[in-house]
Amino acid sequence: ADMFANEEGGPEPDWVITEREQFSDFRDLNKDGKMDKEEIQHWILPQDYDHALAEARHLVYESDVNKDQKLTKEEVLDNWNMFVGSQATNYGEDLTRNHDEL
C-alpha cells in the first residue's frame, strides 16, 4: 500500500521525500547511492539501540495500570495478550514455563 508510482510531472508525496532524506542522511553511510551489507546491518541492528530493553519498557508502560513501574500478577494477567505476542517472551513461549515469579 506504500508503493508510489511516479507519474511524469506529478509531485512526489511528502512520505517519499522524507524517505529519500532518511536514505541519504542516515542509511547510505558511504554515500554511494545504495545500501551494502554493513549499512543494512547497521539499519536493522543498530549498535546504540537495545531491542529487549525497549520491548520490556513498552510492556511495562502498556500494562502498568496504576503507573507504579511494577507489574502485579493481575496486571500481567489482564494484559496476557500483549505478553503472549511479545518478542521479549519469545511470543509467549516463556509464559508457558514454570516460573515462581509469575
Order of alpha helices (4+ residues) and beta strands (2+ residues): alpha-alpha-alpha-alpha-alpha
